Amino acid sequence: MIVVTGGTKGIGRAIIEKFAQEGKNIVVCARNKEDLSSLKEAVENAHNVKVATFSADVSKKEECKAFVDFVNAQAEDIEVLVNNAGVFVPGSIHDEDEGAFEMMMQTNMYSTYYITRGLIKTMIDNKKGYIFNIASVASFMAYANGGSYSISKHAMLGFSKCLREEMKPYNVKVTSVMPGATYTNSWAGVDLPEERFMKSEDIADLVMSAYKLSDSAVVEDLVVRPQLGDI
């Protein structure tokens, strides 16, 4: 089965659709119960798969752990974990709102750490599995309006690199996915045409391509940008 955090919209939703087309059962968390219910109905009706949903705010440690318990209670091994949940609030380190750093670190980085730690033991025991951490080009570039978001995504890239080394002996693959501007809710309200952005389906296609490589190969870092460059 495939586990996706923050999977009701954008990149997470596109990845779920892609794996469901391959006949993979899905476990997904998000905050909004109505969105989860709509996702479950749509995906199960379109594909012959099971979708298990769990409402969680992954910025909270206890809710991350509750989701981990829910996943581990499923009667199926985890093939793929996609750490996709995230939030972007623009700002600068010197003047962004108080609490922005904690909020984005908790949502983007801490949730990835807690959920990965909670689910990876099965992969280690099975000596098989794949972890995709959905980071950003902000993981390795500084942006004037990136602030704490960029800090959190830099941390995610470092996390992925450390985890990749640790998991080599267990045949568990780890990929950092670092997209540029993708047409999701993060860019809502921006006065730019949709075609200036990448599509969420582009990222899902790349994730699936990496997943389908032979056991002897892994994509460590996946960087993809809009054809016309960063926004």
Summary of the structure (lengths in Angstrom):
residues: 231
radius of gyration: 16.8
end to end distance: 35.0
largest distance: 50.4
contacts: 765
relative contact order: 0.14
helix: 48%
strand: 16%
